[in-house]
Amino acid sequence: MGLIEGYWDGTFRPQERINRLEMAVIISRAMKLEKGTTQQAIADYNQIPGWAKSYVEAVYEHGLLEGAAGNQFVPYGVTTRAESAVIMLRIWNKLH
């Protein structure tokens, strides 16, 4: 379905934790969100790789993922269970 493509070296790494960047890409692809176009005042925008910026922008624009303290996205921060639960609830509310 193209939701997850693996890493640059061809590995999938199923035992790795999902970081916030990867989560944003998967959510954006799964929900078929239009690619975002604005930086939404993300303080650490320059730390987001170019290939992922539009996906991160999309989840921000649709209110599915918010920044951390100081409006930092923290792209390589580990996704917590609490964050995952909140995002699942936001997706549910958006769909129903």
N, CA and C atoms as an extended XYZ file, in Angstrom:
288
Properties=species:S:1:pos:R:3:atomname:S:1:resname:S:1:resid:I:1 pbc="F F F"
N         0.817       -1.202        0.000 N   MET     1
C         0.000        0.000        0.000 CA  MET     1
C         0.859        1.264        0.000 C   MET     1
N         2.159        1.091        0.179 N   GLY     2
C         3.048        2.244        0.124 CA  GLY     2
C         3.085        3.084        1.390 C   GLY     2
N         2.586        2.560        2.492 N   LEU     3
C         2.589        3.333        3.729 CA  LEU     3
C         3.973        3.404        4.351 C   LEU     3
N         4.715        2.300        4.248 N   ILE     4
C         6.049        2.226        4.833 CA  ILE     4
C         6.995        1.711        3.753 C   ILE     4
N         8.093        2.411        3.583 N   GLU     5
C         9.027        2.020        2.528 CA  GLU     5
C        10.339        1.453        3.047 C   GLU     5
N        10.599        1.529        4.325 N   GLY     6
C        11.867        1.047        4.844 CA  GLY     6
C        12.924        2.139        4.805 C   GLY     6
N        14.153        1.749        5.069 N   TYR     7
C        15.253        2.700        5.179 CA  TYR     7
C        16.075        2.774        3.900 C   TYR     7
N        16.917        3.772        3.832 N   TRP     8
C        17.729        4.045        2.641 CA  TRP     8
C        18.617        2.871        2.261 C   TRP     8
N        19.001        2.044        3.236 N   ASP     9
C        19.895        0.928        2.960 CA  ASP     9
C        19.143       -0.356        2.610 C   ASP     9
N        17.833       -0.264        2.416 N   GLY    10
C        17.027       -1.418        2.029 CA  GLY    10
C        16.509       -2.241        3.190 C   GLY    10
N        16.834       -1.855        4.429 N   THR    11
C        16.352       -2.595        5.586 CA  THR    11
C        14.989       -2.077        6.026 C   THR    11
N        14.279       -2.925        6.784 N   PHE    12
C        12.968       -2.539        7.299 CA  PHE    12
C        13.022       -2.209        8.788 C   PHE    12
N        13.834       -2.911        9.557 N   ARG    13
C        14.072       -2.676       10.979 CA  ARG    13
C        12.790       -2.743       11.828 C   ARG    13
N        12.123       -3.869       11.835 N   PRO    14
C        10.858       -3.984       12.566 CA  PRO    14
C        10.978       -3.838       14.083 C   PRO    14
N        12.157       -4.021       14.633 N   GLN    15
C        12.334       -3.910       16.080 CA  GLN    15
C        12.620       -2.481       16.537 C   GLN    15
N        12.850       -1.562       15.623 N   GLU    16
C        13.135       -0.169       15.974 CA  GLU    16
C        11.856        0.536       16.425 C   GLU    16
N        12.018        1.509       17.281 N   ARG    17
C        10.878        2.345       17.669 CA  ARG    17
C        10.607        3.348       16.564 C   ARG    17
N         9.356        3.733       16.430 N   ILE    18
C         8.968        4.708       15.405 CA  ILE    18
C         9.166        6.102       15.973 C   ILE    18
N         9.877        6.931       15.208 N   ASN    19
C        10.056        8.308       15.664 CA  ASN    19
C         8.924        9.184       15.131 C   ASN    19
N         8.876       10.409       15.597 N   ARG    20
C         7.786       11.324       15.243 CA  ARG    20
C         7.747       11.611       13.745 C   ARG    20
N         8.888       11.665       13.125 N   LEU    21
C         8.977       11.897       11.693 CA  LEU    21
C         8.334       10.744       10.929 C   LEU    21
N         8.719        9.525       11.265 N   GLU    22
C         8.160        8.345       10.603 CA  GLU    22
C         6.657        8.244       10.835 C   GLU    22
N         6.230        8.548       12.047 N   MET    23
C         4.807        8.499       12.361 CA  MET    23
C         4.030        9.495       11.494 C   MET    23
N         4.562       10.685       11.341 N   ALA    24
C         3.887       11.701       10.531 CA  ALA    24
C         3.747       11.247        9.084 C   ALA    24
N         4.783       10.633        8.549 N   VAL    25
C         4.741       10.161        7.165 CA  VAL    25
C         3.713        9.042        7.006 C   VAL    25
N         3.714        8.079        7.923 N   ILE    26
C         2.782        6.954        7.841 CA  ILE    26
C         1.334        7.437        7.957 C   ILE    26
N         1.061        8.329        8.897 N   ILE    27
C        -0.294        8.847        9.083 CA  ILE    27
C        -0.748        9.602        7.843 C   ILE    27
N         0.118       10.448        7.339 N   SER    28
C        -0.223       11.244        6.163 CA  SER    28
C        -0.541       10.352        4.967 C   SER    28
N         0.280        9.334        4.763 N   ARG    29
C         0.045        8.407        3.651 CA  ARG    29
C        -1.221        7.578        3.875 C   ARG    29
N        -1.412        7.078        5.087 N   ALA    30
C        -2.571        6.231        5.380 CA  ALA    30
C        -3.881        6.983        5.196 C   ALA    30
N        -3.894        8.253        5.581 N   MET    31
C        -5.118        9.043        5.472 CA  MET    31
C        -5.244        9.734        4.117 C   MET    31
N        -4.219        9.536        3.279 N   LYS    32
C        -4.205       10.142        1.938 CA  LYS    32
C        -4.414       11.649        2.023 C   LYS    32
N        -3.689       12.271        2.950 N   LEU    33
C        -3.793       13.715        3.120 CA  LEU    33
C        -3.087       14.428        1.973 C   LEU    33
N        -3.653       15.521        1.582 N   GLU    34
C        -2.973       16.364        0.607 CA  GLU    34
C        -1.666       16.819        1.227 C   GLU    34
N        -0.625       16.866        0.444 N   LYS    35
C         0.656       17.293        0.993 CA  LYS    35
C         0.549       18.729        1.474 C   LYS    35
N         1.133       18.985        2.626 N   GLY    36
C         1.093       20.315        3.216 CA  GLY    36
C         1.978       21.295        2.470 C   GLY    36
N         1.730       22.553        2.721 N   THR    37
C         2.491       23.586        2.007 CA  THR    37
C         3.044       24.659        2.930 C   THR    37
N         2.680       24.615        4.195 N   THR    38
C         3.148       25.666        5.095 CA  THR    38
C         3.972       25.076        6.229 C   THR    38
N         4.853       25.874        6.768 N   GLN    39
C         5.715       25.427        7.846 CA  GLN    39
C         4.992       25.432        9.186 C   GLN    39
N         3.838       26.083        9.269 N   GLN    40
C         3.027       26.120       10.490 CA  GLN    40
C         3.844       26.528       11.717 C   GLN    40
N         4.826       27.371       11.520 N   ALA    41
C         5.647       27.892       12.624 CA  ALA    41
C         6.318       26.779       13.435 C   ALA    41
N         6.784       25.755       12.768 N   ILE    42
C         7.510       24.679       13.433 CA  ILE    42
C         8.918       25.192       13.715 C   ILE    42
N         9.261       25.288       14.987 N   ALA    43
C        10.526       25.914       15.383 CA  ALA    43
C        11.752       25.175       14.856 C   ALA    43
N        11.704       23.861       14.783 N   ASP    44
C        12.859       23.093       14.312 CA  ASP    44
C        12.633       22.537       12.900 C   ASP    44
N        11.939       23.300       12.088 N   TYR    45
C        11.596       22.915       10.718 CA  TYR    45
C        12.826       22.517        9.914 C   TYR    45
N        13.946       23.190       10.157 N   ASN    46
C        15.165       22.912        9.395 CA  ASN    46
C        15.761       21.538        9.721 C   ASN    46
N        15.302       20.870       10.762 N   GLN    47
C        15.789       19.536       11.117 CA  GLN    47
C        14.978       18.426       10.450 C   GLN    47
N        13.898       18.801        9.774 N   ILE    48
C        13.053       17.825        9.088 CA  ILE    48
C        13.631       17.615        7.689 C   ILE    48
N        13.925       16.366        7.304 N   PRO    49
C        14.481       16.117        5.974 CA  PRO    49
C        13.515       16.559        4.876 C   PRO    49
N        14.055       17.003        3.779 N   GLY    50
C        13.251       17.514        2.673 CA  GLY    50
C        12.171       16.567        2.193 C   GLY    50
N        12.472       15.262        2.117 N   TRP    51
C        11.501       14.300        1.601 CA  TRP    51
C        10.292       14.155        2.517 C   TRP    51
N        10.412       14.572        3.783 N   ALA    52
C         9.331       14.376        4.749 CA  ALA    52
C         8.590       15.665        5.090 C   ALA    52
N         9.089       16.807        4.657 N   LYS    53
C         8.501       18.086        5.077 CA  LYS    53
C         7.026       18.213        4.729 C   LYS    53
N         6.638       17.850        3.537 N   SER    54
C         5.229       18.015        3.149 CA  SER    54
C         4.314       17.089        3.952 C   SER    54
N         4.821       15.920        4.350 N   TYR    55
C         4.022       15.005        5.177 CA  TYR    55
C         3.832       15.562        6.582 C   TYR    55
N         4.903       16.103        7.149 N   VAL    56
C         4.825       16.714        8.475 CA  VAL    56
C         3.877       17.911        8.431 C   VAL    56
N         4.002       18.725        7.418 N   GLU    57
C         3.116       19.883        7.264 CA  GLU    57
C         1.661       19.438        7.174 C   GLU    57
N         1.404       18.363        6.452 N   ALA    58
C         0.029       17.871        6.274 CA  ALA    58
C        -0.595       17.450        7.599 C   ALA    58
N         0.132       16.698        8.416 N   VAL    59
C        -0.460       16.269        9.684 CA  VAL    59
C        -0.656       17.451       10.627 C   VAL    59
N         0.207       18.452       10.525 N   TYR    60
C         0.022       19.677       11.308 CA  TYR    60
C        -1.220       20.421       10.828 C   TYR    60
N        -1.334       20.613        9.534 N   GLU    61
C        -2.453       21.368        8.965 CA  GLU    61
C        -3.798       20.717        9.260 C   GLU    61
N        -3.818       19.396        9.368 N   HIS    62
C        -5.060       18.677        9.661 CA  HIS    62
C        -5.277       18.457       11.152 C   HIS    62
N        -4.372       18.993       11.971 N   GLY    63
C        -4.530       18.917       13.417 CA  GLY    63
C        -4.327       17.542       14.020 C   GLY    63
N        -3.639       16.656       13.310 N   LEU    64
C        -3.444       15.299       13.806 CA  LEU    64
C        -2.214       15.164       14.689 C   LEU    64
N        -1.239       15.998       14.474 N   LEU    65
C        -0.007       15.932       15.240 CA  LEU    65
C         0.401       17.346       15.608 C   LEU    65
N         0.753       17.531       16.854 N   GLU    66
C         1.144       18.858       17.317 CA  GLU    66
C         2.604       18.837       17.736 C   GLU    66
N         3.141       20.022       17.903 N   GLY    67
C         4.526       20.134       18.329 CA  GLY    67
C         4.685       19.898       19.821 C   GLY    67
N         5.930       19.744       20.209 N   ALA    68
C         6.268       19.606       21.622 CA  ALA    68
C         6.474       21.009       22.203 C   ALA    68
N         7.044       21.092       23.378 N   ALA    69
C         7.287       22.385       24.028 CA  ALA    69
C         8.045       23.319       23.092 C   ALA    69
N         7.669       24.574       23.095 N   GLY    70
C         8.324       25.565       22.253 CA  GLY    70
C         8.041       25.383       20.780 C   GLY    70
N         6.951       24.701       20.461 N   ASN    71
C         6.546       24.401       19.084 CA  ASN    71
C         7.634       23.661       18.307 C   ASN    71
N         8.372       22.813       19.019 N   GLN    72
C         9.378       21.954       18.400 CA  GLN    72
C         8.691       20.693       17.895 C   GLN    72
N         9.028       20.280       16.699 N   PHE    73
C         8.476       19.024       16.188 CA  PHE    73
C         9.250       17.819       16.729 C   PHE    73
N        10.524       17.969       16.948 N   VAL    74
C        11.405       16.897       17.429 CA  VAL    74
C        11.289       15.684       16.501 C   VAL    74
N        11.720       15.831       15.252 N   PRO    75
C        11.499       14.797       14.256 CA  PRO    75
C        12.054       13.428       14.598 C   PRO    75
N        13.148       13.368       15.326 N   TYR    76
C        13.750       12.076       15.647 CA  TYR    76
C        13.452       11.627       17.071 C   TYR    76
N        12.516       12.320       17.725 N   GLY    77
C        12.076       11.903       19.052 CA  GLY    77
C        11.230       10.650       18.948 C   GLY    77
N        11.344        9.768       19.921 N   VAL    78
C        10.590        8.515       19.921 CA  VAL    78
C         9.112        8.800       20.179 C   VAL    78
N         8.260        8.146       19.428 N   THR    79
C         6.823        8.263       19.607 CA  THR    79
C         6.409        7.483       20.848 C   THR    79
N         5.669        8.138       21.725 N   THR    80
C         5.212        7.469       22.949 CA  THR    80
C         3.847        6.821       22.726 C   THR    80
N         3.485        5.961       23.645 N   ARG    81
C         2.149        5.343       23.576 CA  ARG    81
C         1.071        6.397       23.736 C   ARG    81
N         1.326        7.350       24.617 N   ALA    82
C         0.344        8.417       24.840 CA  ALA    82
C         0.126        9.228       23.566 C   ALA    82
N         1.203        9.589       22.880 N   GLU    83
C         1.075       10.323       21.617 CA  GLU    83
C         0.286        9.506       20.603 C   GLU    83
N         0.609        8.230       20.521 N   SER    84
C        -0.093        7.357       19.577 CA  SER    84
C        -1.577        7.291       19.877 C   SER    84
N        -1.930        7.179       21.147 N   ALA    85
C        -3.337        7.115       21.542 CA  ALA    85
C        -4.064        8.413       21.192 C   ALA    85
N        -3.442        9.538       21.464 N   VAL    86
C        -4.053       10.837       21.152 CA  VAL    86
C        -4.250       10.977       19.654 C   VAL    86
N        -3.265       10.592       18.880 N   ILE    87
C        -3.374       10.698       17.423 CA  ILE    87
C        -4.466        9.777       16.891 C   ILE    87
N        -4.556        8.562       17.434 N   MET    88
C        -5.623        7.650       17.013 CA  MET    88
C        -6.991        8.246       17.310 C   MET    88
N        -7.134        8.897       18.452 N   LEU    89
C        -8.401        9.541       18.796 CA  LEU    89
C        -8.700       10.693       17.836 C   LEU    89
N        -7.694       11.476       17.507 N   ARG    90
C        -7.888       12.582       16.548 CA  ARG    90
C        -8.290       12.053       15.175 C   ARG    90
N        -7.676       10.970       14.753 N   ILE    91
C        -8.038       10.370       13.468 CA  ILE    91
C        -9.476        9.867       13.521 C   ILE    91
N        -9.837        9.192       14.599 N   TRP    92
C       -11.203        8.712       14.778 CA  TRP    92
C       -12.200        9.858       14.671 C   TRP    92
N       -11.915       10.950       15.395 N   ASN    93
C       -12.813       12.103       15.384 CA  ASN    93
C       -12.899       12.740       14.002 C   ASN    93
N       -11.827       12.723       13.278 N   LYS    94
C       -11.813       13.301       11.940 CA  LYS    94
C       -12.643       12.464       10.961 C   LYS    94
N       -12.614       11.149       11.162 N   LEU    95
C       -13.327       10.238       10.264 CA  LEU    95
C       -14.802       10.070       10.592 C   LEU    95
N       -15.176       10.362       11.873 N   HIS    96
C       -16.564       10.123       12.283 CA  HIS    96
C       -17.226       11.387       12.752 C   HIS    96
